[in-house]
Amino acid sequence: MIIAPEYNHSFPGELKILLDRQQGEFAHKPVGLVGVSAGSHGGIRAVEGLLPVLYTLRAVSVLPQVLIGGVGALDDPFEPERHRNQLDAMLGELAFYAEALKVARTRNKD
């Protein structure tokens, strides 16, 4: 899971550096994306900016994505049930794809 704050309509450059340095670690692995922003869009631009990067790293982005806006005004960003439900759904998809892709990675090693 990558939790990405929106920074200047994208994700932070430090996150790109980290992903580039660890690129072999993401191949054929599922990734859940959580966008976070102080604004009302919930970090969607950060999430959308990460998709082509993950594609290049051969990672598998799962749905749903979780978008949390207005974080400066929240005591607990996951307090609204909507976010909890989306997060639970994402975690379920991550577990499903982790198991499925584990089999595929094992077959590729043979």
Biopython code that builds the backbone (N, CA, C, O; Angstrom):
import numpy as np
from Bio.PDB.StructureBuilder import StructureBuilder

atoms = [
    (1, "MET", "N", (0.852, -1.167, 0.000)),
    (1, "MET", "CA", (0.000, 0.000, 0.000)),
    (1, "MET", "C", (0.898, 1.230, 0.000)),
    (1, "MET", "O", (1.871, 1.318, 0.749)),
    (2, "ILE", "N", (0.543, 2.167, -0.856)),
    (2, "ILE", "CA", (1.251, 3.435, -0.902)),
    (2, "ILE", "C", (0.273, 4.534, -0.503)),
    (2, "ILE", "O", (-0.773, 4.704, -1.130)),
    (3, "ILE", "N", (0.618, 5.266, 0.529)),
    (3, "ILE", "CA", (-0.177, 6.421, 0.942)),
    (3, "ILE", "C", (0.555, 7.650, 0.417)),
    (3, "ILE", "O", (1.660, 7.970, 0.857)),
    (4, "ALA", "N", (-0.087, 8.337, -0.537)),
    (4, "ALA", "CA", (0.579, 9.428, -1.240)),
    (4, "ALA", "C", (-0.118, 10.752, -0.982)),
    (4, "ALA", "O", (-1.280, 10.927, -1.348)),
    (5, "PRO", "N", (0.575, 11.672, -0.361)),
    (5, "PRO", "CA", (0.009, 13.012, -0.229)),
    (5, "PRO", "C", (0.094, 13.734, -1.573)),
    (5, "PRO", "O", (1.044, 13.552, -2.334)),
    (6, "GLU", "N", (-0.903, 14.543, -1.843)),
    (6, "GLU", "CA", (-0.858, 15.342, -3.067)),
    (6, "GLU", "C", (0.050, 16.538, -2.831)),
    (6, "GLU", "O", (-0.085, 17.251, -1.836)),
    (7, "TYR", "N", (0.964, 16.744, -3.746)),
    (7, "TYR", "CA", (1.920, 17.832, -3.648)),
    (7, "TYR", "C", (2.026, 18.497, -5.009)),
    (7, "TYR", "O", (2.501, 17.883, -5.964)),
    (8, "ASN", "N", (1.591, 19.738, -5.107)),
    (8, "ASN", "CA", (1.620, 20.478, -6.379)),
    (8, "ASN", "C", (0.965, 19.698, -7.517)),
    (8, "ASN", "O", (1.533, 19.577, -8.603)),
    (9, "HIS", "N", (-0.217, 19.177, -7.267)),
    (9, "HIS", "CA", (-1.016, 18.450, -8.264)),
    (9, "HIS", "C", (-0.396, 17.120, -8.681)),
    (9, "HIS", "O", (-0.708, 16.618, -9.761)),
    (10, "SER", "N", (0.464, 16.542, -7.865)),
    (10, "SER", "CA", (1.080, 15.255, -8.160)),
    (10, "SER", "C", (1.475, 14.612, -6.833)),
    (10, "SER", "O", (0.944, 14.961, -5.778)),
    (11, "PHE", "N", (2.399, 13.684, -6.899)),
    (11, "PHE", "CA", (2.924, 13.072, -5.677)),
    (11, "PHE", "C", (4.324, 13.623, -5.426)),
    (11, "PHE", "O", (4.947, 14.142, -6.353)),
    (12, "PRO", "N", (4.830, 13.526, -4.212)),
    (12, "PRO", "CA", (6.139, 14.097, -3.893)),
    (12, "PRO", "C", (7.281, 13.443, -4.671)),
    (12, "PRO", "O", (7.263, 12.238, -4.924)),
    (13, "GLY", "N", (8.262, 14.243, -5.044)),
    (13, "GLY", "CA", (9.432, 13.739, -5.759)),
    (13, "GLY", "C", (10.196, 12.692, -4.971)),
    (13, "GLY", "O", (10.787, 11.784, -5.557)),
    (14, "GLU", "N", (10.192, 12.807, -3.653)),
    (14, "GLU", "CA", (10.890, 11.826, -2.824)),
    (14, "GLU", "C", (10.283, 10.437, -2.989)),
    (14, "GLU", "O", (10.994, 9.435, -2.920)),
    (15, "LEU", "N", (8.976, 10.376, -3.206)),
    (15, "LEU", "CA", (8.323, 9.091, -3.431)),
    (15, "LEU", "C", (8.790, 8.487, -4.757)),
    (15, "LEU", "O", (9.013, 7.280, -4.842)),
    (16, "LYS", "N", (8.939, 9.313, -5.785)),
    (16, "LYS", "CA", (9.432, 8.837, -7.082)),
    (16, "LYS", "C", (10.851, 8.300, -6.944)),
    (16, "LYS", "O", (11.176, 7.258, -7.512)),
    (17, "ILE", "N", (11.688, 8.991, -6.206)),
    (17, "ILE", "CA", (13.056, 8.517, -5.987)),
    (17, "ILE", "C", (13.036, 7.158, -5.295)),
    (17, "ILE", "O", (13.764, 6.250, -5.696)),
    (18, "LEU", "N", (12.214, 7.012, -4.266)),
    (18, "LEU", "CA", (12.102, 5.744, -3.552)),
    (18, "LEU", "C", (11.642, 4.632, -4.481)),
    (18, "LEU", "O", (12.218, 3.544, -4.476)),
    (19, "LEU", "N", (10.610, 4.889, -5.279)),
    (19, "LEU", "CA", (10.106, 3.871, -6.199)),
    (19, "LEU", "C", (11.166, 3.481, -7.230)),
    (19, "LEU", "O", (11.319, 2.301, -7.543)),
    (20, "ASP", "N", (11.885, 4.451, -7.749)),
    (20, "ASP", "CA", (12.934, 4.166, -8.730)),
    (20, "ASP", "C", (14.040, 3.305, -8.137)),
    (20, "ASP", "O", (14.578, 2.426, -8.812)),
    (21, "ARG", "N", (14.376, 3.552, -6.894)),
    (21, "ARG", "CA", (15.453, 2.786, -6.248)),
    (21, "ARG", "C", (15.028, 1.361, -5.889)),
    (21, "ARG", "O", (15.871, 0.475, -5.751)),
    (22, "GLN", "N", (13.748, 1.147, -5.741)),
    (22, "GLN", "CA", (13.239, -0.168, -5.345)),
    (22, "GLN", "C", (12.459, -0.848, -6.462)),
    (22, "GLN", "O", (11.655, -1.742, -6.196)),
    (23, "GLN", "N", (12.683, -0.436, -7.715)),
    (23, "GLN", "CA", (11.798, -0.859, -8.787)),
    (23, "GLN", "C", (11.693, -2.372, -8.952)),
    (23, "GLN", "O", (10.611, -2.865, -9.272)),
    (24, "GLY", "N", (12.756, -3.117, -8.750)),
    (24, "GLY", "CA", (12.677, -4.567, -8.889)),
    (24, "GLY", "C", (11.761, -5.220, -7.870)),
    (24, "GLY", "O", (11.271, -6.328, -8.090)),
    (25, "GLU", "N", (11.532, -4.545, -6.767)),
    (25, "GLU", "CA", (10.703, -5.098, -5.697)),
    (25, "GLU", "C", (9.208, -5.075, -6.017)),
    (25, "GLU", "O", (8.431, -5.753, -5.345)),
    (26, "PHE", "N", (8.794, -4.318, -7.019)),
    (26, "PHE", "CA", (7.376, -4.137, -7.304)),
    (26, "PHE", "C", (6.849, -5.030, -8.423)),
    (26, "PHE", "O", (5.636, -5.123, -8.614)),
    (27, "ALA", "N", (7.731, -5.683, -9.161)),
    (27, "ALA", "CA", (7.304, -6.471, -10.316)),
    (27, "ALA", "C", (6.342, -7.577, -9.908)),
    (27, "ALA", "O", (6.641, -8.394, -9.037)),
    (28, "HIS", "N", (5.188, -7.587, -10.552)),
    (28, "HIS", "CA", (4.154, -8.606, -10.359)),
    (28, "HIS", "C", (3.635, -8.663, -8.925)),
    (28, "HIS", "O", (3.280, -9.730, -8.423)),
    (29, "LYS", "N", (3.596, -7.508, -8.277)),
    (29, "LYS", "CA", (3.052, -7.425, -6.923)),
    (29, "LYS", "C", (1.919, -6.403, -6.899)),
    (29, "LYS", "O", (1.968, -5.398, -7.608)),
    (30, "PRO", "N", (0.902, -6.664, -6.085)),
    (30, "PRO", "CA", (-0.224, -5.727, -6.012)),
    (30, "PRO", "C", (0.111, -4.510, -5.158)),
    (30, "PRO", "O", (0.865, -4.596, -4.189)),
    (31, "VAL", "N", (-0.464, -3.387, -5.539)),
    (31, "VAL", "CA", (-0.276, -2.150, -4.795)),
    (31, "VAL", "C", (-1.627, -1.471, -4.635)),
    (31, "VAL", "O", (-2.348, -1.271, -5.612)),
    (32, "GLY", "N", (-1.966, -1.120, -3.414)),
    (32, "GLY", "CA", (-3.151, -0.322, -3.133)),
    (32, "GLY", "C", (-2.724, 1.119, -2.952)),
    (32, "GLY", "O", (-1.699, 1.397, -2.330)),
    (33, "LEU", "N", (-3.511, 2.038, -3.496)),
    (33, "LEU", "CA", (-3.163, 3.456, -3.424)),
    (33, "LEU", "C", (-4.149, 4.220, -2.550)),
    (33, "LEU", "O", (-5.365, 4.076, -2.681)),
    (34, "VAL", "N", (-3.601, 5.030, -1.664)),
    (34, "VAL", "CA", (-4.386, 5.930, -0.827)),
    (34, "VAL", "C", (-3.894, 7.345, -1.121)),
    (34, "VAL", "O", (-2.725, 7.661, -0.896)),
    (35, "GLY", "N", (-4.780, 8.186, -1.619)),
    (35, "GLY", "CA", (-4.457, 9.580, -1.867)),
    (35, "GLY", "C", (-4.930, 10.435, -0.707)),
    (35, "GLY", "O", (-6.020, 10.229, -0.175)),
    (36, "VAL", "N", (-4.107, 11.390, -0.321)),
    (36, "VAL", "CA", (-4.407, 12.244, 0.821)),
    (36, "VAL", "C", (-4.156, 13.690, 0.423)),
    (36, "VAL", "O", (-3.142, 14.004, -0.201)),
    (37, "SER", "N", (-5.089, 14.571, 0.788)),
    (37, "SER", "CA", (-4.864, 15.993, 0.527)),
    (37, "SER", "C", (-5.640, 16.839, 1.519)),
    (37, "SER", "O", (-6.587, 16.378, 2.156)),
    (38, "ALA", "N", (-5.219, 18.074, 1.631)),
    (38, "ALA", "CA", (-5.939, 19.020, 2.466)),
    (38, "ALA", "C", (-7.180, 19.528, 1.746)),
    (38, "ALA", "O", (-8.126, 19.986, 2.386)),
    (39, "GLY", "N", (-7.180, 19.449, 0.428)),
    (39, "GLY", "CA", (-8.312, 19.913, -0.370)),
    (39, "GLY", "C", (-9.420, 18.880, -0.453)),
    (39, "GLY", "O", (-9.379, 17.844, 0.209)),
    (40, "SER", "N", (-10.400, 19.180, -1.269)),
    (40, "SER", "CA", (-11.589, 18.331, -1.346)),
    (40, "SER", "C", (-11.444, 17.150, -2.302)),
    (40, "SER", "O", (-12.299, 16.264, -2.306)),
    (41, "HIS", "N", (-10.388, 17.114, -3.108)),
    (41, "HIS", "CA", (-10.263, 16.054, -4.111)),
    (41, "HIS", "C", (-9.605, 14.786, -3.575)),
    (41, "HIS", "O", (-9.547, 13.789, -4.294)),
    (42, "GLY", "N", (-9.127, 14.788, -2.383)),
    (42, "GLY", "CA", (-8.628, 13.580, -1.739)),
    (42, "GLY", "C", (-7.381, 12.982, -2.345)),
    (42, "GLY", "O", (-7.170, 11.773, -2.248)),
    (43, "GLY", "N", (-6.555, 13.791, -2.965)),
    (43, "GLY", "CA", (-5.295, 13.270, -3.491)),
    (43, "GLY", "C", (-5.422, 12.511, -4.792)),
    (43, "GLY", "O", (-4.521, 11.749, -5.144)),
    (44, "ILE", "N", (-6.518, 12.694, -5.525)),
    (44, "ILE", "CA", (-6.718, 11.955, -6.771)),
    (44, "ILE", "C", (-5.608, 12.231, -7.777)),
    (44, "ILE", "O", (-5.218, 11.336, -8.527)),
    (45, "ARG", "N", (-5.097, 13.451, -7.800)),
    (45, "ARG", "CA", (-4.033, 13.766, -8.767)),
    (45, "ARG", "C", (-2.738, 13.041, -8.417)),
    (45, "ARG", "O", (-1.982, 12.670, -9.315)),
    (46, "ALA", "N", (-2.471, 12.835, -7.151)),
    (46, "ALA", "CA", (-1.296, 12.051, -6.746)),
    (46, "ALA", "C", (-1.473, 10.603, -7.186)),
    (46, "ALA", "O", (-0.547, 9.995, -7.723)),
    (47, "VAL", "N", (-2.654, 10.057, -6.959)),
    (47, "VAL", "CA", (-2.940, 8.675, -7.342)),
    (47, "VAL", "C", (-2.846, 8.511, -8.857)),
    (47, "VAL", "O", (-2.227, 7.563, -9.341)),
    (48, "GLU", "N", (-3.453, 9.422, -9.601)),
    (48, "GLU", "CA", (-3.403, 9.328, -11.064)),
    (48, "GLU", "C", (-1.973, 9.452, -11.584)),
    (48, "GLU", "O", (-1.622, 8.816, -12.577)),
    (49, "GLY", "N", (-1.149, 10.259, -10.930)),
    (49, "GLY", "CA", (0.247, 10.391, -11.331)),
    (49, "GLY", "C", (1.064, 9.143, -11.054)),
    (49, "GLY", "O", (2.050, 8.876, -11.741)),
    (50, "LEU", "N", (0.656, 8.377, -10.046)),
    (50, "LEU", "CA", (1.386, 7.149, -9.712)),
    (50, "LEU", "C", (1.070, 5.990, -10.646)),
    (50, "LEU", "O", (1.896, 5.090, -10.797)),
    (51, "LEU", "N", (-0.083, 5.985, -11.267)),
    (51, "LEU", "CA", (-0.484, 4.838, -12.085)),
    (51, "LEU", "C", (0.504, 4.513, -13.204)),
    (51, "LEU", "O", (0.893, 3.352, -13.330)),
    (52, "PRO", "N", (0.933, 5.483, -14.026)),
    (52, "PRO", "CA", (1.912, 5.117, -15.059)),
    (52, "PRO", "C", (3.264, 4.692, -14.487)),
    (52, "PRO", "O", (3.971, 3.894, -15.102)),
    (53, "VAL", "N", (3.623, 5.209, -13.334)),
    (53, "VAL", "CA", (4.876, 4.796, -12.692)),
    (53, "VAL", "C", (4.774, 3.339, -12.270)),
    (53, "VAL", "O", (5.694, 2.556, -12.508)),
    (54, "LEU", "N", (3.658, 2.969, -11.644)),
    (54, "LEU", "CA", (3.463, 1.578, -11.226)),
    (54, "LEU", "C", (3.408, 0.646, -12.426)),
    (54, "LEU", "O", (3.924, -0.471, -12.370)),
    (55, "TYR", "N", (2.790, 1.093, -13.503)),
    (55, "TYR", "CA", (2.731, 0.299, -14.726)),
    (55, "TYR", "C", (4.151, 0.009, -15.220)),
    (55, "TYR", "O", (4.466, -1.122, -15.592)),
    (56, "THR", "N", (4.994, 1.022, -15.220)),
    (56, "THR", "CA", (6.380, 0.860, -15.668)),
    (56, "THR", "C", (7.154, -0.086, -14.760)),
    (56, "THR", "O", (8.032, -0.815, -15.220)),
    (57, "LEU", "N", (6.831, -0.074, -13.477)),
    (57, "LEU", "CA", (7.487, -0.966, -12.519)),
    (57, "LEU", "C", (6.920, -2.383, -12.558)),
    (57, "LEU", "O", (7.386, -3.261, -11.832)),
    (58, "ARG", "N", (5.917, -2.603, -13.403)),
    (58, "ARG", "CA", (5.214, -3.884, -13.561)),
    (58, "ARG", "C", (4.460, -4.294, -12.297)),
    (58, "ARG", "O", (4.274, -5.481, -12.027)),
    (59, "ALA", "N", (4.033, -3.299, -11.533)),
    (59, "ALA", "CA", (3.194, -3.535, -10.364)),
    (59, "ALA", "C", (1.744, -3.573, -10.815)),
    (59, "ALA", "O", (1.410, -3.084, -11.894)),
    (60, "VAL", "N", (0.887, -4.149, -9.994)),
    (60, "VAL", "CA", (-0.536, -4.251, -10.294)),
    (60, "VAL", "C", (-1.302, -3.372, -9.311)),
    (60, "VAL", "O", (-1.357, -3.664, -8.117)),
    (61, "SER", "N", (-1.886, -2.303, -9.818)),
    (61, "SER", "CA", (-2.672, -1.400, -8.977)),
    (61, "SER", "C", (-4.070, -1.978, -8.798)),
    (61, "SER", "O", (-4.737, -2.312, -9.777)),
    (62, "VAL", "N", (-4.515, -2.097, -7.550)),
    (62, "VAL", "CA", (-5.827, -2.674, -7.269)),
    (62, "VAL", "C", (-6.861, -1.577, -7.030)),
    (62, "VAL", "O", (-6.528, -0.445, -6.680)),
    (63, "LEU", "N", (-8.092, -1.939, -7.226)),
    (63, "LEU", "CA", (-9.234, -1.071, -6.934)),
    (63, "LEU", "C", (-9.999, -1.667, -5.775)),
    (63, "LEU", "O", (-9.990, -2.889, -5.627)),
    (64, "PRO", "N", (-10.653, -0.890, -4.955)),
    (64, "PRO", "CA", (-10.785, 0.555, -5.052)),
    (64, "PRO", "C", (-9.559, 1.266, -4.506)),
    (64, "PRO", "O", (-8.799, 0.719, -3.707)),
    (65, "GLN", "N", (-9.394, 2.478, -4.953)),
    (65, "GLN", "CA", (-8.409, 3.361, -4.360)),
    (65, "GLN", "C", (-9.128, 4.146, -3.259)),
    (65, "GLN", "O", (-10.335, 4.375, -3.339)),
    (66, "VAL", "N", (-8.391, 4.549, -2.253)),
    (66, "VAL", "CA", (-8.980, 5.303, -1.152)),
    (66, "VAL", "C", (-8.507, 6.755, -1.276)),
    (66, "VAL", "O", (-7.308, 7.023, -1.348)),
    (67, "LEU", "N", (-9.457, 7.676, -1.299)),
    (67, "LEU", "CA", (-9.145, 9.102, -1.435)),
    (67, "LEU", "C", (-9.661, 9.835, -0.213)),
    (67, "LEU", "O", (-10.855, 9.803, 0.088)),
    (68, "ILE", "N", (-8.753, 10.495, 0.488)),
    (68, "ILE", "CA", (-9.099, 11.167, 1.734)),
    (68, "ILE", "C", (-8.792, 12.653, 1.594)),
    (68, "ILE", "O", (-7.628, 13.048, 1.520)),
    (69, "GLY", "N", (-9.819, 13.459, 1.560)),
    (69, "GLY", "CA", (-9.649, 14.906, 1.445)),
    (69, "GLY", "C", (-9.891, 15.599, 2.772)),
    (69, "GLY", "O", (-10.455, 15.019, 3.699)),
    (70, "GLY", "N", (-9.463, 16.832, 2.848)),
    (70, "GLY", "CA", (-9.677, 17.634, 4.039)),
    (70, "GLY", "C", (-9.002, 17.096, 5.275)),
    (70, "GLY", "O", (-9.538, 17.216, 6.377)),
    (71, "VAL", "N", (-7.819, 16.497, 5.112)),
    (71, "VAL", "CA", (-7.174, 15.835, 6.246)),
    (71, "VAL", "C", (-6.804, 16.781, 7.374)),
    (71, "VAL", "O", (-6.700, 16.355, 8.524)),
    (72, "GLY", "N", (-6.604, 18.042, 7.074)),
    (72, "GLY", "CA", (-6.256, 18.990, 8.130)),
    (72, "GLY", "C", (-7.373, 19.184, 9.141)),
    (72, "GLY", "O", (-7.119, 19.561, 10.285)),
    (73, "ALA", "N", (-8.614, 18.926, 8.723)),
    (73, "ALA", "CA", (-9.760, 19.147, 9.597)),
    (73, "ALA", "C", (-10.224, 17.873, 10.296)),
    (73, "ALA", "O", (-11.161, 17.915, 11.093)),
    (74, "LEU", "N", (-9.581, 16.741, 10.008)),
    (74, "LEU", "CA", (-10.024, 15.465, 10.583)),
    (74, "LEU", "C", (-9.156, 15.065, 11.769)),
    (74, "LEU", "O", (-7.929, 15.154, 11.708)),
    (75, "ASP", "N", (-9.796, 14.625, 12.842)),
    (75, "ASP", "CA", (-9.040, 14.063, 13.959)),
    (75, "ASP", "C", (-8.498, 12.692, 13.588)),
    (75, "ASP", "O", (-7.356, 12.357, 13.904)),
    (76, "ASP", "N", (-9.330, 11.900, 12.912)),
    (76, "ASP", "CA", (-8.966, 10.555, 12.455)),
    (76, "ASP", "C", (-9.361, 10.464, 10.982)),
    (76, "ASP", "O", (-10.554, 10.438, 10.678)),
    (77, "PRO", "N", (-8.399, 10.413, 10.055)),
    (77, "PRO", "CA", (-8.741, 10.396, 8.632)),
    (77, "PRO", "C", (-9.651, 9.238, 8.233)),
    (77, "PRO", "O", (-10.352, 9.334, 7.226)),
    (78, "PHE", "N", (-9.657, 8.140, 9.001)),
    (78, "PHE", "CA", (-10.504, 7.002, 8.669)),
    (78, "PHE", "C", (-11.785, 6.978, 9.483)),
    (78, "PHE", "O", (-12.483, 5.965, 9.508)),
    (79, "GLU", "N", (-12.105, 8.083, 10.151)),
    (79, "GLU", "CA", (-13.326, 8.148, 10.955)),
    (79, "GLU", "C", (-14.593, 7.963, 10.120)),
    (79, "GLU", "O", (-15.460, 7.178, 10.503)),
    (80, "PRO", "N", (-14.724, 8.660, 8.999)),
    (80, "PRO", "CA", (-15.952, 8.440, 8.222)),
    (80, "PRO", "C", (-16.026, 6.989, 7.750)),
    (80, "PRO", "O", (-15.043, 6.444, 7.247)),
    (81, "GLU", "N", (-17.173, 6.376, 7.911)),
    (81, "GLU", "CA", (-17.346, 4.969, 7.529)),
    (81, "GLU", "C", (-17.008, 4.725, 6.066)),
    (81, "GLU", "O", (-16.547, 3.644, 5.701)),
    (82, "ARG", "N", (-17.241, 5.734, 5.230)),
    (82, "ARG", "CA", (-16.937, 5.577, 3.803)),
    (82, "ARG", "C", (-15.473, 5.207, 3.600)),
    (82, "ARG", "O", (-15.166, 4.334, 2.788)),
    (83, "HIS", "N", (-14.576, 5.852, 4.319)),
    (83, "HIS", "CA", (-13.157, 5.543, 4.178)),
    (83, "HIS", "C", (-12.825, 4.179, 4.750)),
    (83, "HIS", "O", (-12.010, 3.448, 4.187)),
    (84, "ARG", "N", (-13.439, 3.838, 5.845)),
    (84, "ARG", "CA", (-13.187, 2.519, 6.434)),
    (84, "ARG", "C", (-13.652, 1.420, 5.481)),
    (84, "ARG", "O", (-12.947, 0.429, 5.293)),
    (85, "ASN", "N", (-14.812, 1.581, 4.887)),
    (85, "ASN", "CA", (-15.326, 0.583, 3.955)),
    (85, "ASN", "C", (-14.448, 0.471, 2.722)),
    (85, "ASN", "O", (-14.175, -0.635, 2.255)),
    (86, "GLN", "N", (-13.998, 1.611, 2.186)),
    (86, "GLN", "CA", (-13.111, 1.584, 1.024)),
    (86, "GLN", "C", (-11.784, 0.916, 1.370)),
    (86, "GLN", "O", (-11.258, 0.129, 0.583)),
    (87, "LEU", "N", (-11.248, 1.227, 2.539)),
    (87, "LEU", "CA", (-9.989, 0.630, 2.963)),
    (87, "LEU", "C", (-10.142, -0.878, 3.133)),
    (87, "LEU", "O", (-9.275, -1.633, 2.693)),
    (88, "ASP", "N", (-11.216, -1.330, 3.757)),
    (88, "ASP", "CA", (-11.458, -2.767, 3.911)),
    (88, "ASP", "C", (-11.560, -3.446, 2.550)),
    (88, "ASP", "O", (-11.015, -4.533, 2.354)),
    (89, "ALA", "N", (-12.259, -2.806, 1.605)),
    (89, "ALA", "CA", (-12.393, -3.373, 0.258)),
    (89, "ALA", "C", (-11.027, -3.454, -0.421)),
    (89, "ALA", "O", (-10.712, -4.455, -1.064)),
    (90, "MET", "N", (-10.217, -2.406, -0.280)),
    (90, "MET", "CA", (-8.885, -2.419, -0.879)),
    (90, "MET", "C", (-8.026, -3.522, -0.276)),
    (90, "MET", "O", (-7.335, -4.237, -1.001)),
    (91, "LEU", "N", (-8.064, -3.662, 1.034)),
    (91, "LEU", "CA", (-7.265, -4.692, 1.689)),
    (91, "LEU", "C", (-7.679, -6.087, 1.244)),
    (91, "LEU", "O", (-6.834, -6.971, 1.108)),
    (92, "GLY", "N", (-8.964, -6.290, 1.019)),
    (92, "GLY", "CA", (-9.441, -7.566, 0.489)),
    (92, "GLY", "C", (-8.890, -7.842, -0.899)),
    (92, "GLY", "O", (-8.482, -8.965, -1.196)),
    (93, "GLU", "N", (-8.874, -6.819, -1.753)),
    (93, "GLU", "CA", (-8.322, -6.969, -3.101)),
    (93, "GLU", "C", (-6.815, -7.204, -3.050)),
    (93, "GLU", "O", (-6.288, -8.016, -3.811)),
    (94, "LEU", "N", (-6.123, -6.502, -2.161)),
    (94, "LEU", "CA", (-4.685, -6.723, -2.019)),
    (94, "LEU", "C", (-4.390, -8.168, -1.628)),
    (94, "LEU", "O", (-3.475, -8.786, -2.173)),
    (95, "ALA", "N", (-5.153, -8.701, -0.696)),
    (95, "ALA", "CA", (-4.954, -10.091, -0.270)),
    (95, "ALA", "C", (-5.220, -11.054, -1.420)),
    (95, "ALA", "O", (-4.462, -12.003, -1.621)),
    (96, "PHE", "N", (-6.282, -10.820, -2.172)),
    (96, "PHE", "CA", (-6.622, -11.673, -3.307)),
    (96, "PHE", "C", (-5.496, -11.671, -4.342)),
    (96, "PHE", "O", (-5.024, -12.728, -4.760)),
    (97, "TYR", "N", (-5.068, -10.467, -4.750)),
    (97, "TYR", "CA", (-4.036, -10.366, -5.781)),
    (97, "TYR", "C", (-2.669, -10.822, -5.279)),
    (97, "TYR", "O", (-1.875, -11.349, -6.057)),
    (98, "ALA", "N", (-2.385, -10.631, -4.013)),
    (98, "ALA", "CA", (-1.117, -11.106, -3.464)),
    (98, "ALA", "C", (-1.021, -12.618, -3.612)),
    (98, "ALA", "O", (0.027, -13.141, -3.992)),
    (99, "GLU", "N", (-2.095, -13.313, -3.317)),
    (99, "GLU", "CA", (-2.100, -14.771, -3.444)),
    (99, "GLU", "C", (-2.028, -15.198, -4.906)),
    (99, "GLU", "O", (-1.255, -16.093, -5.250)),
    (100, "ALA", "N", (-2.816, -14.575, -5.763)),
    (100, "ALA", "CA", (-2.836, -14.936, -7.178)),
    (100, "ALA", "C", (-1.492, -14.652, -7.845)),
    (100, "ALA", "O", (-0.992, -15.479, -8.608)),
    (101, "LEU", "N", (-0.918, -13.513, -7.569)),
    (101, "LEU", "CA", (0.347, -13.152, -8.202)),
    (101, "LEU", "C", (1.523, -13.937, -7.622)),
    (101, "LEU", "O", (2.550, -14.099, -8.282)),
    (102, "LYS", "N", (1.376, -14.417, -6.400)),
    (102, "LYS", "CA", (2.419, -15.267, -5.813)),
    (102, "LYS", "C", (2.577, -16.532, -6.646)),
    (102, "LYS", "O", (3.697, -16.974, -6.903)),
    (103, "VAL", "N", (1.478, -17.104, -7.063)),
    (103, "VAL", "CA", (1.513, -18.291, -7.913)),
    (103, "VAL", "C", (2.187, -17.953, -9.248)),
    (103, "VAL", "O", (3.024, -18.718, -9.729)),
    (104, "ALA", "N", (1.832, -16.826, -9.840)),
    (104, "ALA", "CA", (2.424, -16.420, -11.120)),
    (104, "ALA", "C", (3.920, -16.176, -10.985)),
    (104, "ALA", "O", (4.689, -16.566, -11.863)),
    (105, "ARG", "N", (4.344, -15.538, -9.902)),
    (105, "ARG", "CA", (5.777, -15.298, -9.712)),
    (105, "ARG", "C", (6.536, -16.609, -9.557)),
    (105, "ARG", "O", (7.655, -16.735, -10.055)),
    (106, "THR", "N", (5.947, -17.582, -8.878)),
    (106, "THR", "CA", (6.575, -18.882, -8.693)),
    (106, "THR", "C", (6.734, -19.590, -10.033)),
    (106, "THR", "O", (7.772, -20.202, -10.283)),
    (107, "ARG", "N", (5.747, -19.520, -10.881)),
    (107, "ARG", "CA", (5.820, -20.168, -12.203)),
    (107, "ARG", "C", (6.876, -19.510, -13.066)),
    (107, "ARG", "O", (7.538, -20.194, -13.846)),
    (108, "ASN", "N", (7.056, -18.197, -12.950)),
    (108, "ASN", "CA", (8.062, -17.489, -13.755)),
    (108, "ASN", "C", (9.477, -17.852, -13.365)),
    (108, "ASN", "O", (10.387, -17.730, -14.184)),
    (109, "LYS", "N", (9.691, -18.297, -12.131)),
    (109, "LYS", "CA", (11.046, -18.645, -11.672)),
    (109, "LYS", "C", (11.495, -19.981, -12.228)),
    (109, "LYS", "O", (12.695, -20.235, -12.336)),
    (110, "ASP", "N", (10.549, -20.840, -12.583)),
    (110, "ASP", "CA", (10.901, -22.197, -13.085)),
    (110, "ASP", "C", (11.457, -22.174, -14.474)),
    (110, "ASP", "O", (11.793, -23.225, -15.022)),
]
sb = StructureBuilder()
sb.init_structure("model")
sb.init_model(0)
sb.init_chain("A")
sb.init_seg("    ")
for serial, (resi, resn, name, xyz) in enumerate(atoms, 1):
    if name == "N":
        sb.init_residue(resn, " ", resi, " ")
    sb.init_atom(name, np.array(xyz, "f"), 0.0, 1.0, " ", f" {name:<3s}", serial, name[0])
structure = sb.get_structure()
